[in-house]
Amino acid sequence: MRLRLILVGAGHAHLEVIRLNSVMPLGNIEIYLISPSDYQYYSGMFSGYTEGLYDEDDIRINLRELTNKCGVNFIKKSASRVFPERKKLFCEDGAVYPFDLISFDLGSKSIPPEFVHSQVCSVKPNFQFVEQINEIRESSTPLVVGGGAAGCELALSIQAYKNNREIKGDVRIVTADKVLSSSSNKTSGKIKSLLERSGVQVWENERVSDIYDDYIETSFNNHIHHSGLLWLGGPIGEPIFQLSNLAVDEKGFAFITDALQFEKYSFMFGAGDCVTLRSYPNLDKSGVYAVRQGPILFENLHRYINNQPLQSYEPQKKALYILSTGGEKGLLLYGKFSHHSHQAWKLKNKIDTNFMKKYK
Ligand SMILES: Cc1cc2nc3c(=O)[nH]c(=O)nc-3n(C[C@H](O)[C@H](O)[C@H](O)COP(=O)(O)OP(=O)(O)OC[C@H]3O[C@@H](n4cnc5c(N)ncnc54)[C@H](O)[C@@H]3O)c2cc1C
């Protein structure tokens, strides 16, 4: 009898598993991808789309085409719960899928439960991105909550879009710490001055305490006017693992081993933002790690099926990030090193377009 593998979510690592299956098929196994959308949108190019440098088709992968080409079945649904003991996956519409092996790469969400979703735009799940950003970039005073890499990038890109089209008003950004707080003071100062020079108003060390239709209240009782709110306050786990009584960290991400397996269930694998490696609990939630996990996940699925010892994944010590800062310029970050130029943006554009070509 053929084994059944279910891939839940079309995150970076699963895209690679699907692609590799067309090069060296996993064997006598039927593979299903479950995804709530026909497309996977690539966050590395969100800033370029926002600014107007890329079209929608440039930043998304057609999952029906990819799975069809690679011998994988596609199911357009959202998974809601897994019952490991019964080896069954439940979807939001009540459909149930039995499996022999399962892997999760379903990303994260970003809006904390205390705020009502209708008041806030979110770029997660990522297939909502284009609709949300198209609306917010046209509005007069959009407010970005969160001063991490994603928040800074999108604030700069929305401002660049407005500047290029002479749309009145400025972008605002509010962050509980300083901007790019995980980088050095020098880098954080650099991005702050780039934000301010482009016309973005920055509030640092202020937390959002309440959200109203056209303003927010901060922890210092400041009222900041907005015409739309984009929440990028850091990733939170999707509820599926908690609902399934699996071991999760304080943000709801499922714990996995270095072999990318769930701790209690060796037939369950995971990769990307939705999981936390027990050996590296503080690793950033970032696409660069999810990408590197792809080939290891594929190899380990292959080895598991063939009863061979599994490989360990070890995250790179330093990761390269290039933030698009508007006007085809990029801020390259590598450890303590940072560099701002057109060349940095060109490199980012090359890395991102090459990534997309692999799956088109
Ligand atoms: C604006 C922005 C810019 C960024 N830029 C970068 C960057 O330049 N470099 C970088 O390394 N990181 C970047 N990141 C972070 C990066 O987006 C994430 O770390 C990365 O996308 C995580 O990849 P993943 O493989 O975990 O899943 P994702 O890419 O998030 O994909 C998960 C998929 O699973 C689907 N899914 C969700 N729930 C379910 C469900 N219940 N059932 C089935 N499918 C489901 C989703 O719809 C989605 O298609 C950026 C983030 C943002 C917001």
The ligand as an SDF file (V2000), in Angstrom:
LIG
                    3D

 53 58  0  0  0  0  0  0  0  0999 V2000
    6.7910   42.4860    5.0710 C   0  0  0  0  0  0  0  0  0  0  0  0
    7.6640   41.3160    5.4060 C   0  0  0  0  0  0  0  0  0  0  0  0
    8.9040   41.2010    4.8000 C   0  0  0  0  0  0  0  0  0  0  0  0
    9.7440   40.1370    5.1100 C   0  0  0  0  0  0  0  0  0  0  0  0
   10.9450   40.0560    4.4840 N   0  0  0  0  0  0  0  0  0  0  0  0
   11.7550   39.0260    4.7770 C   0  0  0  0  0  0  0  0  0  0  0  0
   13.0140   38.9070    4.1220 C   0  0  0  0  0  0  0  0  0  0  0  0
   13.3750   39.7430    3.2800 O   0  0  0  0  0  0  0  0  0  0  0  0
   13.8120   37.8610    4.4480 N   0  0  0  0  0  0  0  0  0  0  0  0
   13.4260   36.9370    5.3960 C   0  0  0  0  0  0  0  0  0  0  0  0
   14.1970   36.0110    5.6580 O   0  0  0  0  0  0  0  0  0  0  0  0
   12.2470   37.0190    6.0230 N   0  0  0  0  0  0  0  0  0  0  0  0
   11.3970   38.0310    5.7390 C   0  0  0  0  0  0  0  0  0  0  0  0
   10.1880   38.1140    6.3780 N   0  0  0  0  0  0  0  0  0  0  0  0
    9.7880   37.0470    7.3130 C   0  0  0  0  0  0  0  0  0  0  0  0
    9.2020   35.9170    6.4890 C   0  0  0  0  0  0  0  0  0  0  0  0
    8.0340   36.3580    5.8540 O   0  0  0  0  0  0  0  0  0  0  0  0
    8.7950   34.7190    7.3060 C   0  0  0  0  0  0  0  0  0  0  0  0
    9.7900   34.4030    8.2240 O   0  0  0  0  0  0  0  0  0  0  0  0
    8.6030   33.5490    6.3440 C   0  0  0  0  0  0  0  0  0  0  0  0
    7.5800   33.8440    5.4170 O   0  0  0  0  0  0  0  0  0  0  0  0
    8.2610   32.2970    7.0770 C   0  0  0  0  0  0  0  0  0  0  0  0
    8.1580   31.3070    6.1120 O   0  0  0  0  0  0  0  0  0  0  0  0
    7.3880   29.9810    6.3890 P   0  0  0  0  0  0  0  0  0  0  0  0
    7.9900   28.9930    5.4890 O   0  0  0  0  0  0  0  0  0  0  0  0
    7.3910   29.6880    7.8400 O   0  0  0  0  0  0  0  0  0  0  0  0
    5.8510   30.2540    6.0070 O   0  0  0  0  0  0  0  0  0  0  0  0
    5.1010   31.3330    5.1490 P   0  0  0  0  0  0  0  0  0  0  0  0
    5.9350   31.9030    4.0760 O   0  0  0  0  0  0  0  0  0  0  0  0
    4.4550   32.2860    6.1010 O   0  0  0  0  0  0  0  0  0  0  0  0
    3.9650   30.4520    4.4550 O   0  0  0  0  0  0  0  0  0  0  0  0
    3.0390   29.7120    5.1990 C   0  0  0  0  0  0  0  0  0  0  0  0
    1.8970   29.2930    4.3190 C   0  0  0  0  0  0  0  0  0  0  0  0
    1.0100   28.4590    5.0620 O   0  0  0  0  0  0  0  0  0  0  0  0
   -0.3330   28.8430    4.8210 C   0  0  0  0  0  0  0  0  0  0  0  0
   -1.1730   28.5020    5.9690 N   0  0  0  0  0  0  0  0  0  0  0  0
   -1.3760   29.2490    7.0810 C   0  0  0  0  0  0  0  0  0  0  0  0
   -2.2380   28.6240    7.8930 N   0  0  0  0  0  0  0  0  0  0  0  0
   -2.5730   27.4670    7.2920 C   0  0  0  0  0  0  0  0  0  0  0  0
   -3.4280   26.4000    7.6460 C   0  0  0  0  0  0  0  0  0  0  0  0
   -4.1190   26.3800    8.7930 N   0  0  0  0  0  0  0  0  0  0  0  0
   -3.5570   25.3550    6.7940 N   0  0  0  0  0  0  0  0  0  0  0  0
   -2.8720   25.3470    5.6230 C   0  0  0  0  0  0  0  0  0  0  0  0
   -2.0340   26.3370    5.2420 N   0  0  0  0  0  0  0  0  0  0  0  0
   -1.8900   27.3800    6.0720 C   0  0  0  0  0  0  0  0  0  0  0  0
   -0.2430   30.3460    4.5850 C   0  0  0  0  0  0  0  0  0  0  0  0
   -1.3450   30.8200    3.8720 O   0  0  0  0  0  0  0  0  0  0  0  0
    1.0530   30.4390    3.7930 C   0  0  0  0  0  0  0  0  0  0  0  0
    0.8030   30.2610    2.4360 O   0  0  0  0  0  0  0  0  0  0  0  0
    9.3310   39.1690    6.0750 C   0  0  0  0  0  0  0  0  0  0  0  0
    8.0720   39.2750    6.6830 C   0  0  0  0  0  0  0  0  0  0  0  0
    7.2360   40.3250    6.3450 C   0  0  0  0  0  0  0  0  0  0  0  0
    5.8960   40.4250    7.0200 C   0  0  0  0  0  0  0  0  0  0  0  0
  1  2  1  0
  2  3  1  0
  2 52  2  0
  3  4  2  0
  4  5  1  0
  4 50  1  0
  5  6  2  0
  6  7  1  0
  6 13  1  0
  7  8  2  0
  7  9  1  0
  9 10  1  0
 10 11  2  0
 10 12  1  0
 12 13  2  0
 13 14  1  0
 14 15  1  0
 14 50  1  0
 15 16  1  0
 16 17  1  0
 16 18  1  0
 18 19  1  0
 18 20  1  0
 20 21  1  0
 20 22  1  0
 22 23  1  0
 23 24  1  0
 24 25  2  0
 24 26  1  0
 24 27  1  0
 27 28  1  0
 28 29  2  0
 28 30  1  0
 28 31  1  0
 31 32  1  0
 32 33  1  0
 33 34  1  0
 33 48  1  0
 34 35  1  0
 35 36  1  0
 35 46  1  0
 36 37  1  0
 36 45  1  0
 37 38  2  0
 38 39  1  0
 39 40  1  0
 39 45  2  0
 40 41  1  0
 40 42  2  0
 42 43  1  0
 43 44  2  0
 44 45  1  0
 46 47  1  0
 46 48  1  0
 48 49  1  0
 50 51  2  0
 51 52  1  0
 52 53  1  0
M  END
$$$$
